[in-house]
Amino acid sequence: MSILTLTDIRILDPDSGMDEIGHLRIEDGQIADFGPNCAVEGKVIEGEGLCAAPGLIDMRVTTGEPGRENRETFATAAKAASAGGVTSMVVMPGTNPVLDDMALVDYARRRGEGLTVDILVAGALTKGLDGETMTEIGLMQQAGAVMFASGKRPIRDAQIMRRLLSYSASFNALISNHCMTPDLSNGTVAHESDFSARLGLTAAPAVSERMMAERDVALAELTGGRVLLDLISSEEVLPVIRRAKAKELDVAASVSINHLALNELDIGDYRTFAKLEPPLREERDRQALLAAVNDGTIDVIVSDHDPRPAGEKRLPYAEASPGAVGLELLLAAGLSQIADGGLEMLPFLKALTCNPADLIGIDAGRIQTGAVADLVIFDPEEPWVCDAAKLNSRSKNTPFDGRRLTGRVRHTIKDGAVVYSA
């Protein structure tokens, strides 16, 4: 029997609201006991000044595998995830080939076996992500898909989205659609504002997001389907989400850590490593998103990990590919916002643990006796400077390069075993 005890550590369980100092004992890969009266046995990790929380669940990770392994493989993504405290991650279907049938979903799931992170799979909503031809959602769910996504391109046709939600409702499947109206956003590279106008960048208004959210909420109400308003980035869309929740519709929303930590000014002088999709928006949007995480309007925070080789980033701004790596920085960027007073600890962790676990239906994201010991141990106050060259991801594209951060992962525990130590 293997036994590991974390002593005198701040135990954070966002599901129960627990936030207290105590010990936490792990036996044979499961949480055996925790709290101030927990017995200390086996190997000991001194936890004074550190926090223990459920391992993070990242619901939006893009890899290059299969097809673009030069961007990222499952193995390199797993290494970055463990360094960031992530113990489960959902890989997006936009690979080559697209994960749009049960054989490919099964292939991706099997490729992820034996790594230091649970690889979960999001199936494509349409064949080849063409936005038109529906996939066999039921069969892909049987093959192990935990949700279904449109990738970076939203479902443009309302009739197709209605059929997807109606069909998926019979399987209780979660449908994730990127919150963007293509007619307003296609061909744009920035948020529509005075700042982007001064830079001369083609820009999309935030109302593009609200229009798509309004449509998808209405269709969810019509069909009874489950919808995730994916990657919201503006204050405009928050009233839509609040109205949907007031009606008790099965609607959830996600935001990337980038849009909680950065704003459009971080583009600076055409800094392509801060070019994202959706684009970084104004400071008032960022502050509104932080408040929406704190009050529970936003359910999930994701890294939106999107690795890009240097050749796709070191181009004129309009030509550079959008995207940033984020698995390794997800927790630290959020802890920095907590240190600055913008985020609260338990709501932040809830959006990274029990909320995503409930949405995709996995048994994780909680500290409970008998639960699998997937944990992240972190120092909430450690200052450090991000050096992109030292990140574990195969690609190094991050807008946080050179940025001062507060809070860092010290250990990641998966199935009771320490898989990462700083």
C-alpha positions as CSV (number, residue, x, y, z in Angstrom):
1,M,0.0,0.0,0.0
2,S,1.4,3.4,-1.0
3,I,0.6,6.2,1.4
4,L,1.3,10.0,0.9
5,T,0.4,12.7,3.4
6,L,0.3,16.4,2.7
7,T,0.8,18.2,6.1
8,D,-0.4,21.6,7.3
9,I,-1.7,22.6,3.9
10,R,-4.5,24.9,3.0
11,I,-7.2,22.5,1.6
12,L,-9.5,24.1,-1.0
13,D,-12.6,22.3,-2.3
14,P,-14.7,24.7,-4.3
15,D,-17.6,22.3,-4.5
16,S,-18.2,22.1,-0.8
17,G,-16.7,25.6,-0.1
18,M,-14.0,24.1,2.1
19,D,-11.1,26.4,2.8
20,E,-9.1,25.3,5.9
21,I,-5.7,24.3,7.1
22,G,-5.2,20.6,7.7
23,H,-3.6,17.3,6.5
24,L,-4.6,15.3,3.5
25,R,-3.7,11.6,3.2
26,I,-3.6,9.6,0.0
27,E,-3.7,5.8,0.0
28,D,-3.5,3.7,-3.2
29,G,-4.4,6.5,-5.5
30,Q,-7.4,7.7,-3.5
31,I,-8.1,10.4,-0.9
32,A,-8.3,8.5,2.3
33,D,-8.8,11.4,4.8
34,F,-8.4,15.1,5.1
35,G,-8.8,17.9,7.7
36,P,-7.2,19.1,10.9
37,N,-7.6,15.7,12.6
38,C,-6.3,13.6,9.7
39,A,-3.5,11.1,10.7
40,V,-0.1,11.6,9.2
41,E,1.3,8.4,7.6
42,G,3.6,7.2,4.9
43,K,5.7,9.6,2.8
44,V,5.2,13.3,3.8
45,I,5.1,16.5,1.7
46,E,5.3,19.6,3.9
47,G,2.5,21.8,2.8
48,E,3.0,24.9,5.0
49,G,2.3,28.0,3.0
50,L,0.9,25.9,0.1
51,C,-2.6,25.1,-1.1
52,A,-4.1,21.8,-2.2
53,A,-7.0,21.9,-4.7
54,P,-8.6,19.4,-7.1
55,G,-6.6,18.8,-10.3
56,L,-7.6,21.3,-12.9
57,I,-9.9,20.3,-15.8
58,D,-9.2,22.2,-19.0
59,M,-12.2,22.0,-21.4
60,R,-10.5,23.5,-24.4
61,V,-7.1,22.3,-25.6
62,T,-6.0,22.3,-29.3
63,T,-3.2,19.9,-30.2
64,G,-1.5,19.2,-33.5
65,E,-1.9,15.4,-33.2
66,P,-3.0,13.9,-35.4
67,G,-1.7,15.6,-38.5
68,R,0.2,18.6,-37.2
69,E,2.6,17.1,-34.6
70,N,5.0,20.0,-35.2
71,R,2.6,22.2,-33.3
72,E,1.9,19.8,-30.3
73,T,1.6,16.1,-29.6
74,F,-0.5,14.5,-26.8
75,A,2.7,13.7,-25.0
76,T,4.1,17.3,-25.1
77,A,0.7,18.7,-24.2
78,A,0.5,16.3,-21.2
79,K,3.9,17.5,-20.0
80,A,2.7,21.1,-20.1
81,A,-0.6,20.2,-18.5
82,S,1.1,18.5,-15.5
83,A,3.4,21.5,-15.1
84,G,0.3,23.7,-14.9
85,G,-1.7,21.6,-12.5
86,V,-4.0,20.2,-15.1
87,T,-5.0,16.6,-14.6
88,S,-7.8,16.3,-17.2
89,M,-8.1,18.0,-20.6
90,V,-10.5,18.0,-23.5
91,V,-8.9,18.0,-26.9
92,M,-10.7,19.9,-29.7
93,P,-11.7,18.1,-32.9
94,G,-9.9,20.5,-35.3
95,T,-7.1,18.1,-36.2
96,N,-6.1,16.6,-39.5
97,P,-8.1,14.5,-40.0
98,V,-11.0,16.1,-38.0
99,L,-12.3,14.0,-35.2
100,D,-15.7,13.6,-36.8
101,D,-16.5,9.9,-36.4
102,M,-16.4,7.2,-33.8
103,A,-13.2,5.5,-35.1
104,L,-11.2,8.8,-34.9
105,V,-12.6,9.6,-31.4
106,D,-11.6,6.2,-30.3
107,Y,-8.1,6.6,-31.9
108,A,-7.5,9.9,-30.1
109,R,-8.7,8.6,-26.8
110,R,-6.4,5.5,-27.1
111,R,-3.4,7.7,-28.1
112,G,-3.9,9.6,-24.8
113,E,-3.7,6.5,-22.6
114,G,-0.8,6.1,-20.2
115,L,0.1,9.9,-20.0
116,T,0.2,12.0,-16.9
117,V,-3.1,13.6,-17.7
118,D,-6.5,12.2,-18.7
119,I,-7.0,12.9,-22.4
120,L,-10.7,13.5,-23.1
121,V,-12.1,14.0,-26.6
122,A,-14.6,16.6,-28.1
123,G,-16.2,15.2,-31.3
124,A,-16.9,17.5,-34.2
125,L,-20.4,18.8,-34.7
126,T,-20.2,18.6,-38.5
127,K,-18.2,16.6,-41.0
128,G,-14.8,18.1,-41.5
129,L,-16.1,21.1,-39.4
130,D,-17.8,22.3,-42.6
131,G,-20.7,23.7,-40.6
132,E,-23.3,21.9,-42.7
133,T,-23.2,18.1,-42.5
134,M,-24.2,16.7,-39.1
135,T,-22.0,14.0,-37.5
136,E,-23.2,10.9,-35.6
137,I,-23.2,12.4,-32.2
138,G,-24.7,9.3,-30.5
139,L,-22.0,7.0,-32.0
140,M,-19.2,9.3,-31.1
141,Q,-20.5,9.6,-27.5
142,Q,-20.5,5.8,-27.3
143,A,-16.9,5.9,-28.5
144,G,-16.0,8.2,-25.6
145,A,-16.6,11.8,-26.7
146,V,-17.5,13.9,-23.7
147,M,-18.8,16.9,-25.6
148,F,-19.2,18.2,-29.2
149,A,-17.7,21.3,-30.6
150,S,-17.6,23.5,-33.7
151,G,-13.9,24.4,-33.3
152,K,-13.0,28.0,-34.1
153,R,-15.7,28.3,-36.7
154,P,-19.3,28.7,-35.3
155,I,-22.3,26.9,-36.7
156,R,-23.6,29.7,-39.0
157,D,-26.9,28.1,-40.1
158,A,-29.6,28.4,-37.5
159,Q,-31.5,25.5,-38.9
160,I,-28.5,23.2,-38.6
161,M,-27.8,24.4,-35.1
162,R,-31.5,23.6,-34.2
163,R,-31.1,20.1,-35.6
164,L,-27.9,19.6,-33.7
165,L,-29.4,20.6,-30.4
166,S,-32.6,18.6,-31.0
167,Y,-30.6,15.5,-32.0
168,S,-28.1,15.8,-29.1
169,A,-30.9,16.4,-26.5
170,S,-31.9,12.7,-26.8
171,F,-28.3,11.8,-25.7
172,N,-28.0,14.6,-23.1
173,A,-24.9,15.6,-25.1
174,L,-23.2,19.0,-24.5
175,I,-23.0,21.2,-27.6
176,S,-20.2,23.8,-27.7
177,N,-20.5,26.6,-30.2
178,H,-18.0,29.5,-30.6
179,C,-19.8,32.7,-29.8
180,M,-19.2,34.8,-33.0
181,T,-21.4,35.9,-35.8
182,P,-19.4,35.2,-39.0
183,D,-21.0,38.0,-41.1
184,L,-19.6,40.5,-38.7
185,S,-16.4,38.8,-37.7
186,N,-15.0,37.1,-40.8
187,G,-11.8,38.8,-42.0
188,T,-11.3,40.8,-38.9
189,V,-8.2,40.7,-36.6
190,A,-9.1,42.9,-33.6
191,H,-11.8,44.3,-31.4
192,E,-13.6,47.3,-32.8
193,S,-12.5,50.3,-30.7
194,D,-10.7,53.5,-30.9
195,F,-7.5,51.6,-30.2
196,S,-7.8,49.2,-33.1
197,A,-8.8,52.2,-35.4
198,R,-5.6,54.0,-34.5
199,L,-3.6,50.8,-35.4
200,G,-5.5,50.5,-38.7
201,L,-6.7,47.0,-38.0
202,T,-9.9,45.5,-39.4
203,A,-12.1,44.9,-36.4
204,A,-15.3,43.2,-35.2
205,P,-17.8,44.7,-32.7
206,A,-18.6,42.9,-29.5
207,V,-22.2,42.7,-30.6
208,S,-21.1,39.9,-32.9
209,E,-20.8,37.8,-29.8
210,R,-24.1,38.8,-28.3
211,M,-26.0,38.1,-31.5
212,M,-24.8,34.5,-31.7
213,A,-25.4,34.0,-28.0
214,E,-29.0,35.2,-28.3
215,R,-29.6,32.8,-31.2
216,D,-28.1,29.8,-29.4
217,V,-30.0,30.5,-26.2
218,A,-33.3,30.8,-28.1
219,L,-32.6,27.5,-29.8
220,A,-31.7,25.8,-26.5
221,E,-35.0,26.9,-25.1
222,L,-36.8,25.6,-28.2
223,T,-35.1,22.2,-28.3
224,G,-34.3,21.5,-24.7
225,G,-30.6,20.9,-25.8
226,R,-27.5,21.6,-23.7
227,V,-25.4,24.4,-25.1
228,L,-22.0,25.9,-24.0
229,L,-21.5,29.5,-25.2
230,D,-17.8,29.0,-25.9
231,L,-15.1,31.6,-25.4
232,I,-17.1,34.6,-24.5
233,S,-15.0,37.7,-24.3
234,S,-17.2,40.8,-23.9
235,E,-19.5,42.5,-21.4
236,E,-22.2,42.6,-24.1
237,V,-23.0,38.9,-23.8
238,L,-23.3,38.7,-20.0
239,P,-27.0,39.8,-19.8
240,V,-27.9,37.1,-22.3
241,I,-26.3,34.4,-20.1
242,R,-28.0,35.8,-17.0
243,R,-31.4,35.8,-18.6
244,A,-30.9,32.2,-19.7
245,K,-29.9,31.1,-16.2
246,A,-32.9,32.9,-14.8
247,K,-35.1,30.8,-17.1
248,E,-33.2,27.7,-15.9
249,L,-32.2,26.8,-19.4
250,D,-29.4,24.3,-19.8
251,V,-26.9,27.0,-20.9
252,A,-23.4,27.4,-19.7
253,A,-20.6,29.8,-20.7
254,S,-16.8,29.6,-20.9
255,V,-14.1,32.2,-21.0
256,S,-10.4,31.9,-21.7
257,I,-7.8,32.9,-19.1
258,N,-6.3,35.2,-21.6
259,H,-9.4,37.4,-21.6
260,L,-9.4,37.5,-17.8
261,A,-5.8,38.6,-17.6
262,L,-5.2,40.7,-20.7
263,N,-6.9,43.5,-22.7
264,E,-6.5,45.0,-26.2
265,L,-3.6,47.2,-25.1
266,D,-1.5,44.1,-24.7
267,I,-1.3,44.0,-28.5
268,G,1.0,47.0,-28.1
269,D,2.9,47.7,-31.3
270,Y,1.3,44.9,-33.4
271,R,2.4,42.2,-31.0
272,T,1.3,39.0,-32.8
273,F,1.8,36.8,-29.8
274,A,-1.2,38.6,-28.3
275,K,-3.3,38.0,-31.4
276,L,-6.2,35.7,-30.3
277,E,-9.6,34.5,-31.5
278,P,-11.8,36.0,-30.1
279,P,-9.7,39.2,-30.0
280,L,-8.6,40.8,-26.7
281,R,-11.2,43.5,-25.8
282,E,-11.4,46.6,-23.7
283,E,-10.5,46.8,-20.0
284,R,-14.2,47.3,-19.0
285,D,-14.9,43.9,-20.7
286,R,-12.1,42.2,-18.8
287,Q,-13.3,43.6,-15.5
288,A,-16.9,42.5,-16.3
289,L,-15.7,39.0,-17.1
290,L,-13.8,38.8,-13.8
291,A,-17.0,39.8,-11.9
292,A,-19.0,37.3,-13.9
293,V,-16.7,34.5,-12.8
294,N,-17.0,35.6,-9.2
295,D,-20.8,35.7,-9.2
296,G,-21.1,32.4,-11.2
297,T,-22.5,33.8,-14.4
298,I,-19.5,32.3,-16.2
299,D,-19.3,28.6,-15.5
300,V,-15.9,27.5,-16.9
301,I,-12.4,29.0,-17.4
302,V,-10.3,27.4,-20.1
303,S,-6.7,27.8,-21.3
304,D,-7.7,27.9,-25.0
305,H,-4.3,26.2,-25.5
306,D,-3.6,26.7,-29.2
307,P,0.1,26.0,-30.1
308,R,1.5,27.8,-33.2
309,P,5.0,27.5,-34.6
310,A,7.1,30.7,-34.7
311,G,6.7,30.8,-38.5
312,E,2.9,31.4,-38.1
313,K,3.4,34.1,-35.5
314,R,6.4,36.1,-36.8
315,L,4.4,37.7,-39.6
316,P,2.6,41.1,-40.2
317,Y,-0.2,41.3,-37.7
318,A,-3.0,40.7,-40.2
319,E,-1.3,37.6,-41.6
320,A,-0.2,36.0,-38.3
321,S,-2.2,33.0,-37.0
322,P,-4.3,33.7,-33.8
323,G,-3.7,31.6,-30.7
324,A,-1.6,31.1,-27.6
325,V,-0.3,28.2,-25.5
326,G,-1.9,28.2,-22.1
327,L,-1.9,24.8,-20.3
328,E,1.1,25.7,-18.2
329,L,0.0,29.2,-17.4
330,L,-3.7,28.7,-16.7
331,L,-3.5,28.5,-12.9
332,A,-0.7,31.1,-12.5
333,A,-2.5,33.7,-14.7
334,G,-5.6,33.3,-12.5
335,L,-3.7,33.4,-9.2
336,S,-2.2,36.6,-10.4
337,Q,-5.7,38.1,-10.8
338,I,-6.5,36.9,-7.3
339,A,-3.4,38.6,-6.0
340,D,-4.5,41.8,-7.7
341,G,-8.0,41.5,-6.1
342,G,-10.0,40.9,-9.4
343,L,-10.8,37.3,-8.8
344,E,-11.9,35.3,-5.7
345,M,-10.2,32.0,-5.0
346,L,-13.1,29.5,-4.7
347,P,-15.1,30.8,-7.7
348,F,-11.9,30.7,-9.8
349,L,-11.2,27.1,-8.8
350,K,-14.8,26.1,-9.2
351,A,-14.7,27.2,-12.8
352,L,-11.6,24.9,-13.3
353,T,-12.7,21.9,-11.3
354,C,-16.2,20.8,-10.3
355,N,-18.1,22.9,-12.9
356,P,-16.3,21.4,-16.0
357,A,-16.5,18.0,-14.4
358,D,-20.3,18.3,-14.1
359,L,-20.7,19.7,-17.6
360,I,-18.8,16.8,-19.3
361,G,-19.9,14.1,-16.8
362,I,-16.7,12.9,-15.3
363,D,-16.0,11.8,-11.7
364,A,-13.3,14.4,-10.9
365,G,-12.9,18.0,-9.6
366,R,-13.6,17.4,-5.9
367,I,-11.8,16.7,-2.7
368,Q,-13.8,13.9,-1.1
369,T,-13.0,10.8,0.9
370,G,-12.7,7.9,-1.6
371,A,-12.3,10.2,-4.6
372,V,-9.4,9.7,-7.0
373,A,-6.4,11.7,-5.8
374,D,-6.0,14.2,-8.7
375,L,-4.6,17.3,-7.0
376,V,-2.7,20.4,-7.7
377,I,-0.4,21.8,-4.9
378,F,0.5,25.4,-5.4
379,D,2.1,28.4,-3.8
380,P,-0.5,31.3,-4.2
381,E,2.1,34.0,-3.5
382,E,5.3,33.0,-5.3
383,P,6.4,35.7,-7.7
384,W,8.0,34.7,-11.0
385,V,8.6,35.8,-14.5
386,C,7.3,33.8,-17.4
387,D,10.0,32.7,-19.9
388,A,8.4,31.3,-23.0
389,A,11.6,29.4,-23.9
390,K,11.3,27.3,-20.7
391,L,7.7,26.2,-21.3
392,N,7.1,22.5,-21.8
393,S,4.8,23.0,-24.9
394,R,6.4,22.2,-28.2
395,S,5.3,25.7,-29.4
396,K,6.2,28.7,-27.4
397,N,3.6,31.3,-28.5
398,T,2.4,33.1,-25.4
399,P,1.5,36.7,-24.7
400,F,2.7,36.2,-21.1
401,D,6.4,36.0,-22.1
402,G,8.3,38.3,-19.9
403,R,5.3,39.0,-17.7
404,R,5.5,39.0,-13.9
405,L,3.1,36.5,-12.4
406,T,2.1,35.6,-8.8
407,G,1.4,32.0,-7.8
408,R,3.0,28.8,-9.1
409,V,2.4,25.1,-9.2
410,R,4.7,23.2,-6.8
411,H,3.4,19.6,-7.3
412,T,0.8,17.9,-9.5
413,I,-0.7,14.6,-8.3
414,K,-2.4,12.2,-10.7
415,D,-4.1,9.0,-9.4
416,G,-2.2,9.4,-6.2
417,A,1.3,9.7,-7.8
418,V,3.4,12.9,-8.0
419,V,3.7,13.5,-11.8
420,Y,5.3,16.9,-11.5
421,S,7.4,18.8,-9.0
422,A,8.8,22.2,-9.5
